Amino acid sequence: MAYAIELQNITKRFPGVIANDQVTILVGEGEIHGLIGENGAGKSTIMNILYGLTQADEGIVRIFGKEQFIASPNDAIRLGIGMIHQHFMLMPNQTVLRNIILGSAPRKGPVIDEKKARIQIEKIMEKYCMQVNLDAVVSQISVGEKQKVEIIKALYREVRILILDEPTAVLTPAETDALIETMRKLKEQGCTIVFITHKLKEVLAATDRVTVMRKGVVTGFGETKDMNVRKLSELIVGREVNFDIPFGAYCPGETLLELSGVSTAPRGGRMPVKEINLKVKRGEIVGVAGVEGNGQSDLIEVIAGLIAADRGGITLCEKDISKLSIRQRRLNGLSHIPEDRLKTGTSTVCSISENLLLNKYFLTPFSRHGIFNHRHIKQHSKLLCDKFLVKTPDPSYELKTLSGGNMQKVVFAREFDTEPSLMIAAQPTRGVDIGAIEYIHGKLAELRDSGKGILLISAELDEIMALSDRILVMYEGEIVAEFHRGEADEYEIGAYMLGAKRQVAHSG
């Protein structure tokens, strides 16, 4: 087999950790190659070496049979390598078109020839069936559309090798299906794709061959047709994974959270919520299903206090919280795992310890009269990192040194540690590996069985159906359906998510 990528015996060390230890990965020309493993397994590191974002301490890199030293992304781009990162590298205040041509703009004399660029990009969009408004400002388009922009940007640069780092972590099921179809079309055109993901069903559906990593080494590789979910999961975590979530009997108690006729004001690029009525009771998980961009963000933020309700009332533990600050709502028993961990869930320039204390740094014993108790903070942070499986040599490291999934574990640990009455869990397992998903699902079940309430918002319909006692479906800012566990399958719920069906009434 002719190889597009040969990574031979790659070793990369960081302070206190060996990220890659004698790793060999071979990717054939014109294939879709899956690269899977737990958070911190070394997947992103070795792809960053391939893309020139960092350099290996040992080992050889060959591209299309020729040994290369890739010192920077510019070198990678010249070799026909493109990389789409888990967290998009787009300029939010610029148009889609300008983001695509940035650094590669055609010119007409001293002026950028946007007309020529537009023609080239429209041909790419037509060829790969990826339509996006080139005149839209990036900050006002959906997450799925941003993903398309990143792919179109790579295609505009005529890449021969495309690295997709957790590309479906922020996509809806429909958008994921569209991405996989795009990958197949790219493959037909001779493009080689490295698909980094945690989602085993997608690996099995989309790839030709797969390499599995754990703790910086390769634990398995082979033809995808010879793999299955159980075999891959055991290679990833080193043990059998339990996919059955242990729940106690469903015995809901009194109402913890109630929204009565809640609406939010329209904002640019956001779908407001309209006359929302819902309840979450003790001892239940209420899941909110829907295609992203149908009002879920406003629903989350109006409860958490990030935005104000235009109309309606919100009560938590029988107390009106509509006018309370974010801190007051938290002190009243609310915790919040935000849907965007980088934007509203963490500070990447702060330490892991500091991020673990963002919701309680002002409380005893962490501080007294404005003076921090650093010894207690260190002990507490180490305890949470161990308990919630955050992979780091030391909690004093900056959060940005962690993988995306480990960042998510930090957020989950912080919010779970408050022992809340009501938890808003928005995309709680986004970008998290299979072992951590098993753990987080178990902890949510534990929280529910202890008599707490959970409002679960997830783009993963499988997750909603697996965890929820009741499922609410949102479409265009409204709740259009309600089901109890087992009352509807994914196809029935999907019809409501797309607006094809609507219940006459629901109880909320």
C-alpha positions as CSV (number, residue, x, y, z in Angstrom):
1,M,0.0,0.0,0.0
2,A,1.2,3.5,-0.8
3,Y,1.1,5.7,2.3
4,A,0.1,9.4,2.4
5,I,1.3,9.6,6.0
6,E,4.0,7.6,7.8
7,L,4.6,8.5,11.4
8,Q,7.4,6.2,12.6
9,N,8.4,5.8,16.3
10,I,7.2,9.3,17.2
11,T,8.1,10.4,20.8
12,K,7.0,13.7,22.3
13,R,7.7,14.7,25.9
14,F,6.2,17.6,27.9
15,P,7.0,18.5,31.5
16,G,5.9,15.6,33.7
17,V,4.3,13.6,30.9
18,I,5.2,11.6,27.7
19,A,2.4,12.5,25.3
20,N,3.6,10.1,22.6
21,D,5.8,7.1,23.2
22,Q,7.3,5.4,20.1
23,V,4.0,5.9,18.2
24,T,3.7,4.6,14.7
25,I,0.7,5.5,12.5
26,L,0.4,4.6,8.8
27,V,-2.3,6.1,6.7
28,G,-2.9,5.0,3.1
29,E,-3.5,7.3,0.2
30,G,-7.2,8.1,-0.3
31,E,-8.5,6.5,2.8
32,I,-10.4,7.7,5.8
33,H,-8.4,6.7,8.8
34,G,-9.9,6.8,12.3
35,L,-7.7,7.9,15.3
36,I,-9.4,7.2,18.6
37,G,-8.6,7.1,22.3
38,E,-9.3,8.6,25.6
39,N,-8.7,12.3,26.4
40,G,-5.0,12.8,26.9
41,A,-4.2,9.6,25.0
42,G,-1.9,11.6,22.7
43,K,-4.1,11.8,19.6
44,S,-4.1,15.6,19.2
45,T,-0.4,15.8,20.0
46,I,0.7,13.5,17.2
47,M,-1.6,15.3,14.8
48,N,-0.1,18.7,16.0
49,I,3.3,17.2,15.1
50,L,2.0,16.3,11.6
51,Y,0.6,19.8,11.2
52,G,3.8,21.6,12.4
53,L,2.2,23.0,15.6
54,T,4.9,21.2,17.6
55,Q,7.9,19.0,16.8
56,A,8.7,15.5,17.8
57,D,11.6,14.7,20.1
58,E,12.2,11.5,18.2
59,G,10.9,9.7,15.1
60,I,10.4,10.2,11.4
61,V,7.6,11.8,9.4
62,R,7.0,10.9,5.8
63,I,4.5,12.5,3.5
64,F,3.7,10.6,0.3
65,G,6.9,8.6,0.8
66,K,9.2,11.5,1.3
67,E,10.8,12.3,4.7
68,Q,9.8,15.8,5.9
69,F,10.6,18.1,8.8
70,I,7.4,20.1,9.4
71,A,8.5,23.2,11.4
72,S,5.3,25.1,11.1
73,P,1.7,25.0,9.8
74,N,3.0,26.9,6.8
75,D,5.2,24.0,6.0
76,A,2.3,21.6,6.4
77,I,0.0,23.7,4.1
78,R,2.8,23.7,1.4
79,L,2.8,19.9,1.7
80,G,-1.0,19.8,1.1
81,I,-1.9,19.2,4.8
82,G,-4.9,20.9,6.3
83,M,-6.2,20.7,9.9
84,I,-9.6,21.5,11.3
85,H,-9.3,21.9,15.1
86,Q,-11.8,21.0,17.7
87,H,-12.2,24.7,18.6
88,F,-12.6,26.6,15.4
89,M,-9.9,29.0,14.2
90,L,-12.2,31.6,12.7
91,M,-12.4,35.4,13.0
92,P,-15.9,36.0,14.5
93,N,-16.3,39.6,13.2
94,Q,-15.5,38.9,9.6
95,T,-17.7,37.4,6.9
96,V,-17.6,33.8,5.9
97,L,-15.9,34.6,2.6
98,R,-13.1,36.6,4.2
99,N,-12.5,33.9,6.7
100,I,-12.1,31.3,3.9
101,I,-9.7,33.4,1.8
102,L,-7.6,34.7,4.7
103,G,-4.0,34.3,3.8
104,S,-4.8,32.9,0.3
105,A,-6.8,35.8,-1.2
106,P,-6.6,36.3,-5.0
107,R,-5.6,39.8,-6.0
108,K,-6.4,42.2,-8.8
109,G,-3.5,44.6,-8.6
110,P,-3.2,45.8,-5.0
111,V,-6.8,44.9,-4.2
112,I,-8.3,41.6,-3.0
113,D,-10.4,40.1,-5.8
114,E,-13.4,38.9,-3.8
115,K,-15.4,38.3,-6.9
116,K,-12.9,35.7,-8.2
117,A,-12.7,34.1,-4.8
118,R,-16.5,33.9,-4.5
119,I,-16.7,32.1,-7.9
120,Q,-14.0,29.6,-6.7
121,I,-15.7,29.0,-3.4
122,E,-19.1,28.6,-4.9
123,K,-17.7,25.9,-7.2
124,I,-16.3,24.0,-4.1
125,M,-19.7,24.3,-2.3
126,E,-21.6,23.0,-5.3
127,K,-19.1,20.1,-5.8
128,Y,-19.3,18.9,-2.2
129,C,-23.0,20.0,-1.5
130,M,-22.0,22.3,1.4
131,Q,-23.9,25.5,1.2
132,V,-23.2,28.4,3.5
133,N,-24.0,32.1,3.2
134,L,-20.6,33.7,2.2
135,D,-21.8,37.2,3.3
136,A,-22.9,36.2,6.8
137,V,-20.7,37.3,9.8
138,V,-19.2,34.2,11.4
139,S,-20.4,35.2,14.9
140,Q,-24.0,34.9,13.7
141,I,-23.9,31.5,12.1
142,S,-24.5,28.1,13.8
143,V,-21.9,25.8,15.0
144,G,-22.6,23.3,12.2
145,E,-22.1,26.1,9.6
146,K,-18.8,27.1,11.2
147,Q,-17.7,23.5,10.7
148,K,-18.6,23.8,7.0
149,V,-16.6,27.0,6.8
150,E,-13.5,25.4,8.2
151,I,-13.8,22.5,5.7
152,I,-14.4,24.8,2.7
153,K,-11.4,26.9,3.8
154,A,-9.2,23.7,3.7
155,L,-10.6,22.7,0.3
156,Y,-10.0,26.2,-1.0
157,R,-6.3,25.7,-0.2
158,E,-6.4,22.4,-2.2
159,V,-5.4,20.1,0.6
160,R,-4.5,16.5,-0.2
161,I,-4.5,15.4,3.5
162,L,-7.2,16.7,5.9
163,I,-7.0,16.2,9.6
164,L,-10.4,16.5,11.4
165,D,-9.9,16.8,15.2
166,E,-13.1,15.9,17.0
167,P,-15.2,17.4,14.1
168,T,-18.5,16.0,15.3
169,A,-18.1,17.1,19.0
170,V,-20.3,20.2,18.2
171,L,-22.5,18.9,15.5
172,T,-26.1,17.6,15.5
173,P,-26.9,14.1,14.3
174,A,-28.1,15.5,11.0
175,E,-25.0,17.6,10.6
176,T,-22.8,14.6,11.5
177,D,-24.4,12.5,8.8
178,A,-23.8,15.4,6.3
179,L,-20.1,15.6,7.4
180,I,-19.6,11.9,6.9
181,E,-21.1,12.1,3.5
182,T,-18.7,15.0,2.7
183,M,-15.8,12.9,3.9
184,R,-16.8,10.2,1.5
185,K,-16.9,12.7,-1.3
186,L,-13.5,14.0,-0.4
187,K,-12.2,10.4,-0.4
188,E,-13.6,9.9,-3.9
189,Q,-11.6,12.9,-5.1
190,G,-8.4,11.3,-3.7
191,C,-8.2,13.2,-0.4
192,T,-6.7,11.4,2.6
193,I,-8.6,12.0,5.8
194,V,-7.5,11.5,9.5
195,F,-10.7,11.4,11.6
196,I,-10.0,12.0,15.3
197,T,-13.1,11.2,17.4
198,H,-14.5,9.7,20.5
199,K,-17.7,8.4,18.9
200,L,-17.3,4.8,18.0
201,K,-20.4,4.5,15.9
202,E,-19.0,7.2,13.6
203,V,-15.7,5.5,13.4
204,L,-17.4,2.2,12.3
205,A,-19.6,4.1,9.9
206,A,-17.1,6.4,8.2
207,T,-13.6,4.9,8.3
208,D,-11.6,2.4,6.3
209,R,-8.9,1.6,9.0
210,V,-8.5,2.7,12.6
211,T,-5.7,3.3,15.0
212,V,-6.4,3.2,18.8
213,M,-4.2,5.1,21.4
214,R,-4.1,4.9,25.2
215,K,-1.7,6.8,27.5
216,G,0.5,7.9,24.7
217,V,1.0,4.5,22.9
218,V,-0.8,2.6,20.2
219,T,-2.9,-0.2,21.6
220,G,-4.5,-1.5,18.4
221,F,-4.9,-0.9,14.7
222,G,-6.5,-2.6,11.7
223,E,-9.4,-2.7,9.2
224,T,-12.5,-1.1,10.5
225,K,-14.6,-4.0,9.1
226,D,-12.9,-6.2,11.7
227,M,-13.9,-4.0,14.6
228,N,-17.0,-3.4,16.7
229,V,-18.0,-1.1,19.5
230,R,-17.1,-3.5,22.3
231,K,-13.7,-4.3,20.9
232,L,-12.8,-0.7,20.3
233,S,-14.0,0.4,23.7
234,E,-11.8,-2.2,25.4
235,L,-8.8,-1.1,23.3
236,I,-9.5,2.6,24.3
237,V,-9.9,2.2,28.1
238,G,-8.2,-1.2,28.7
239,R,-11.3,-2.8,30.1
240,E,-14.9,-3.7,29.2
241,V,-17.1,-0.6,29.2
242,N,-20.6,-0.8,30.8
243,F,-23.1,0.8,28.4
244,D,-26.1,0.2,30.7
245,I,-26.7,3.1,33.0
246,P,-27.8,2.0,36.5
247,F,-31.0,3.9,37.5
248,G,-33.1,3.6,40.5
249,A,-36.9,3.5,40.3
250,Y,-38.5,6.7,38.9
251,C,-40.3,8.3,41.9
252,P,-40.3,12.1,41.3
253,G,-40.9,14.3,44.2
254,E,-41.8,18.0,44.6
255,T,-41.1,20.5,41.9
256,L,-37.6,22.0,42.0
257,L,-37.6,24.2,38.9
258,E,-40.6,25.8,37.2
259,L,-40.8,28.1,34.2
260,S,-44.1,29.8,33.6
261,G,-44.7,31.5,30.3
262,V,-41.0,32.4,29.9
263,S,-40.0,34.3,26.8
264,T,-36.7,36.0,25.9
265,A,-36.1,39.0,23.7
266,P,-34.8,38.5,20.1
267,R,-31.1,38.9,19.7
268,G,-28.9,38.8,16.6
269,G,-28.2,35.3,15.5
270,R,-30.1,33.7,18.4
271,M,-33.5,32.0,18.5
272,P,-35.5,33.3,21.5
273,V,-37.7,31.1,23.6
274,K,-41.5,31.7,23.5
275,E,-43.9,31.1,26.3
276,I,-41.9,28.2,27.8
277,N,-43.7,26.2,30.5
278,L,-41.7,23.4,32.1
279,K,-41.0,21.7,35.4
280,V,-38.2,19.6,36.8
281,K,-38.9,17.6,39.9
282,R,-36.8,15.9,42.5
283,G,-35.5,12.6,41.4
284,E,-35.8,13.1,37.7
285,I,-33.8,13.9,34.6
286,V,-35.7,16.1,32.1
287,G,-34.0,16.0,28.7
288,V,-34.4,18.7,26.1
289,A,-34.0,17.4,22.5
290,G,-33.8,19.6,19.4
291,V,-31.6,20.6,16.6
292,E,-29.1,23.1,17.9
293,G,-30.2,26.7,17.3
294,N,-33.8,26.2,18.2
295,G,-33.8,28.2,21.5
296,Q,-31.9,25.8,23.7
297,S,-29.2,28.4,24.4
298,D,-31.7,31.0,25.5
299,L,-33.5,28.5,27.7
300,I,-30.2,27.6,29.4
301,E,-29.0,31.1,29.9
302,V,-32.3,32.5,31.1
303,I,-32.4,29.9,33.9
304,A,-28.8,30.4,34.8
305,G,-29.1,34.2,34.9
306,L,-26.9,35.0,31.9
307,I,-29.7,36.8,30.2
308,A,-33.0,38.2,31.6
309,A,-36.4,36.9,30.8
310,D,-38.5,39.3,28.7
311,R,-41.7,37.8,30.2
312,G,-42.6,35.0,32.6
313,G,-41.5,33.7,35.9
314,I,-38.8,31.2,37.1
315,T,-38.8,29.5,40.5
316,L,-36.2,27.3,42.1
317,C,-36.8,25.5,45.3
318,E,-40.1,27.5,45.6
319,K,-38.2,30.8,45.4
320,D,-38.6,33.3,42.6
321,I,-35.2,33.7,41.1
322,S,-36.2,35.8,38.1
323,K,-34.4,38.9,39.4
324,L,-31.5,37.1,41.2
325,S,-27.9,37.4,40.1
326,I,-26.0,34.4,38.9
327,R,-24.2,34.0,42.2
328,Q,-27.5,34.2,44.1
329,R,-29.0,31.5,41.9
330,R,-26.1,29.3,42.6
331,L,-26.3,29.8,46.3
332,N,-29.9,28.9,46.1
333,G,-29.0,25.4,44.8
334,L,-28.4,25.8,41.0
335,S,-25.4,24.5,39.2
336,H,-24.7,24.9,35.5
337,I,-22.5,23.0,33.1
338,P,-22.5,25.4,30.1
339,E,-22.8,24.3,26.5
340,D,-19.6,26.1,25.5
341,R,-16.8,25.3,28.0
342,L,-14.4,27.8,26.5
343,K,-16.8,30.8,26.3
344,T,-18.7,30.6,29.6
345,G,-17.4,27.5,31.4
346,T,-13.7,28.1,32.0
347,S,-10.7,30.5,31.9
348,T,-7.9,28.8,29.9
349,V,-5.3,31.2,31.2
350,C,-6.1,30.4,34.8
351,S,-4.9,27.2,36.5
352,I,-6.9,24.0,36.8
353,S,-7.2,24.7,40.6
354,E,-8.6,28.2,39.9
355,N,-11.1,26.9,37.4
356,L,-12.3,24.3,40.0
357,L,-13.0,27.1,42.4
358,L,-14.7,29.7,40.1
359,N,-18.1,29.1,41.8
360,K,-16.9,29.0,45.4
361,Y,-13.6,30.8,45.8
362,F,-15.3,33.4,48.1
363,L,-16.5,30.7,50.5
364,T,-14.8,29.3,53.6
365,P,-12.5,27.3,53.8
366,F,-11.1,28.5,50.5
367,S,-10.8,32.1,51.6
368,R,-11.3,34.2,54.6
369,H,-11.6,38.0,54.6
370,G,-10.3,38.0,51.0
371,I,-7.2,35.9,51.8
372,F,-6.9,32.5,50.0
373,N,-6.1,29.3,51.9
374,H,-3.7,27.9,49.2
375,R,-3.0,24.7,51.1
376,H,-6.6,23.8,51.3
377,I,-7.2,24.9,47.7
378,K,-4.4,22.6,46.5
379,Q,-5.7,19.6,48.5
380,H,-9.2,20.2,47.3
381,S,-8.1,20.5,43.7
382,K,-6.0,17.4,43.8
383,L,-9.0,15.5,45.4
384,L,-11.4,16.6,42.6
385,C,-8.9,15.8,39.8
386,D,-8.5,12.3,41.2
387,K,-12.2,11.8,41.8
388,F,-13.3,13.0,38.4
389,L,-10.5,11.5,36.4
390,V,-8.9,14.7,35.2
391,K,-5.6,13.7,33.7
392,T,-2.9,16.2,34.7
393,P,0.4,16.0,36.5
394,D,-0.6,18.9,38.7
395,P,-3.7,21.1,39.2
396,S,-1.4,24.2,39.3
397,Y,-1.0,23.8,35.5
398,E,-2.9,26.2,33.3
399,L,-6.2,24.9,32.0
400,K,-5.1,25.3,28.4
401,T,-2.6,22.5,28.9
402,L,-5.5,20.0,29.1
403,S,-7.3,18.3,26.2
404,G,-10.8,19.4,25.4
405,G,-12.3,16.4,27.2
406,N,-10.3,16.9,30.3
407,M,-11.4,20.6,30.4
408,Q,-15.0,19.3,30.3
409,K,-14.2,17.0,33.3
410,V,-12.9,20.1,35.2
411,V,-16.2,21.8,34.6
412,F,-18.2,18.8,35.6
413,A,-16.2,18.3,38.7
414,R,-16.7,21.9,39.8
415,E,-20.5,21.8,39.2
416,F,-21.1,18.4,40.7
417,D,-19.0,19.3,43.8
418,T,-21.5,21.9,44.9
419,E,-24.1,19.2,45.6
420,P,-26.8,21.2,43.8
421,S,-30.6,20.8,44.1
422,L,-30.9,21.4,40.4
423,M,-28.2,20.9,37.8
424,I,-28.4,22.4,34.2
425,A,-26.3,19.9,32.2
426,A,-25.8,21.4,28.8
427,Q,-23.9,19.1,26.4
428,P,-22.2,17.5,29.5
429,T,-20.3,14.9,27.4
430,R,-19.4,17.0,24.4
431,G,-15.9,16.1,23.2
432,V,-15.5,13.5,26.0
433,D,-14.1,10.0,25.5
434,I,-16.1,6.8,26.0
435,G,-14.7,6.0,29.5
436,A,-15.5,9.5,30.7
437,I,-19.0,9.4,29.1
438,E,-19.6,6.2,31.1
439,Y,-18.4,8.0,34.3
440,I,-20.4,11.2,33.7
441,H,-23.6,9.3,32.9
442,G,-23.2,7.3,36.1
443,K,-22.7,10.5,38.2
444,L,-25.8,12.1,36.6
445,A,-27.8,8.9,37.5
446,E,-26.3,9.1,41.0
447,L,-27.4,12.7,41.3
448,R,-30.9,11.9,40.1
449,D,-31.2,8.9,42.5
450,S,-30.2,11.1,45.4
451,G,-33.3,13.2,44.9
452,K,-31.8,16.0,42.9
453,G,-33.2,17.3,39.6
454,I,-31.4,17.6,36.3
455,L,-32.3,19.6,33.2
456,L,-30.3,17.9,30.4
457,I,-29.8,19.6,27.1
458,S,-27.9,17.6,24.5
459,A,-27.4,17.5,20.8
460,E,-26.9,13.7,21.2
461,L,-30.4,12.2,20.8
462,D,-29.0,8.8,22.0
463,E,-27.8,10.5,25.2
464,I,-31.2,12.2,25.8
465,M,-33.0,8.9,25.3
466,A,-30.6,7.0,27.5
467,L,-30.7,9.3,30.5
468,S,-34.1,11.1,30.5
469,D,-37.1,10.2,32.5
470,R,-39.1,12.8,30.5
471,I,-38.1,14.3,27.1
472,L,-39.2,17.7,25.9
473,V,-38.6,18.6,22.2
474,M,-37.8,22.2,21.2
475,Y,-38.4,23.6,17.8
476,E,-38.1,27.3,16.8
477,G,-38.0,28.4,20.5
478,E,-41.0,26.4,21.6
479,I,-41.6,23.1,23.4
480,V,-43.6,21.2,20.8
481,A,-43.7,17.7,22.4
482,E,-43.3,15.8,25.6
483,F,-42.6,12.1,26.1
484,H,-41.9,9.8,29.1
485,R,-39.1,7.3,28.9
486,G,-40.0,4.6,26.3
487,E,-43.0,6.4,24.8
488,A,-41.2,7.3,21.5
489,D,-38.3,6.1,19.4
490,E,-35.6,8.3,17.9
491,Y,-37.5,8.6,14.6
492,E,-40.7,9.8,16.3
493,I,-38.7,12.3,18.3
494,G,-36.7,13.3,15.2
495,A,-39.9,14.2,13.4
496,Y,-40.8,16.8,16.1
497,M,-37.2,18.1,16.2
498,L,-37.5,18.9,12.5
499,G,-40.9,20.6,12.9
500,A,-42.8,17.9,10.9
501,K,-45.1,17.1,13.9
502,R,-46.4,19.0,16.9
503,Q,-48.4,17.9,19.9
504,V,-51.6,19.9,20.6
505,A,-50.6,20.4,24.3
506,H,-48.0,19.2,26.8
507,S,-47.7,19.3,30.5
508,G,-44.2,20.8,30.7
